[in-house]
């Protein structure tokens, strides 16, 4: 099993060499800029780690992993726009709309999503593309709940906005490894718990969401419970899940 750092390097190399449609013209520079600005690559690393743990070949999962990162980047480019979060910076650099203009950023986000779907469609099994599209729709639905303050059911909002793409990272990894549907339950339960863990820790760091609703200590308990359930799910999987357990531990204690 390759460590997360090695998987990240594999993802970075693949994204760096990824061929985008020549019809994008100079818009490709904006896509590259946005992809370089994104951080930890949690979603593609998770996809590759699941594929390898499930007995598949990391090379087979690279298009799926890249597709996940492109969807995530698309969501951030659009979230940063003045109409949504109006964030002028993304990880220490000007957001795409500040660097290139709002209209260009909007188109770059659209192109990132389209390129992601193109990658998912490169597989013979259409279930990979369906899973990516379903997760993207869920993410968009969660974002709509967020900006319209439809947050009475905060858990459902975050399950959609953040959790759907993280859960799909597990699902796409399983499909790239050709794991039969009947053997995916524990893996997918792990993905759901990981999504919850990620969001709760995010809220604690940002002092909003679950931290506001439950209080910091209540949110910490919720994160701890989600982490423990994620570990229990992994323990029931007949595979070497060391790298995935390490990801759970890192997410549980992250500070940024």
RADADA-V727538 format. One record per residue. N is the residue number from 1. SS is DSSP state (hx for helix, st for strand, lp for the rest). Layout:
n=[N;N]
ss=[SS;SS]
This chain:
n=[1;2;3;4;5;6;7;8;9;10;11;12;13;14;15;16;17;18;19;20;21;22;23;24;25;26;27;28;29;30;31;32;33;34;35;36;37;38;39;40;41;42;43;44;45;46;47;48;49;50;51;52;53;54;55;56;57;58;59;60;61;62;63;64;65;66;67;68;69;70;71;72;73;74;75;76;77;78;79;80;81;82;83;84;85;86;87;88;89;90;91;92;93;94;95;96;97;98;99;100;101;102;103;104;105;106;107;108;109;110;111;112;113;114;115;116;117;118;119;120;121;122;123;124;125;126;127;128;129;130;131;132;133;134;135;136;137;138;139;140;141;142;143;144;145;146;147;148;149;150;151;152;153;154;155;156;157;158;159;160;161;162;163;164;165;166;167;168;169;170;171;172;173;174;175;176;177;178;179;180;181;182;183;184;185;186;187;188;189;190;191;192;193;194;195;196;197;198;199;200;201;202;203;204;205;206;207;208;209;210;211;212;213;214;215;216;217;218;219;220;221;222;223;224;225;226;227;228;229;230;231;232;233;234;235;236;237;238;239;240;241;242;243;244;245;246;247;248;249;250;251;252;253;254;255;256]
ss=[lp;lp;lp;hx;hx;hx;hx;hx;hx;hx;hx;hx;hx;hx;hx;hx;hx;lp;lp;lp;lp;hx;hx;hx;lp;lp;hx;hx;hx;hx;hx;hx;hx;hx;hx;hx;hx;lp;lp;lp;lp;hx;hx;hx;hx;hx;hx;hx;hx;hx;hx;hx;hx;lp;lp;lp;lp;hx;hx;hx;hx;hx;hx;hx;hx;hx;hx;hx;hx;hx;hx;hx;hx;hx;hx;hx;hx;hx;hx;lp;lp;lp;lp;lp;lp;lp;lp;lp;st;st;lp;lp;st;st;lp;hx;hx;hx;hx;hx;lp;hx;hx;hx;hx;hx;hx;hx;hx;hx;hx;hx;hx;hx;hx;hx;hx;hx;hx;hx;lp;lp;lp;lp;lp;lp;hx;hx;hx;hx;hx;hx;hx;hx;hx;hx;hx;hx;hx;hx;hx;hx;hx;hx;hx;hx;hx;lp;lp;lp;lp;lp;lp;hx;hx;hx;hx;hx;hx;hx;hx;hx;hx;hx;hx;hx;hx;hx;hx;hx;hx;hx;hx;hx;hx;hx;lp;lp;lp;lp;hx;hx;hx;lp;hx;hx;hx;hx;hx;hx;hx;hx;hx;hx;hx;hx;hx;hx;hx;hx;hx;hx;hx;hx;hx;hx;lp;lp;lp;hx;hx;hx;hx;hx;lp;hx;hx;hx;hx;hx;hx;hx;hx;hx;hx;hx;hx;hx;hx;hx;hx;hx;hx;hx;hx;lp;lp;lp;lp;lp;lp;hx;hx;hx;hx;hx;hx;hx;hx;hx;hx;hx;hx;lp;lp;lp]
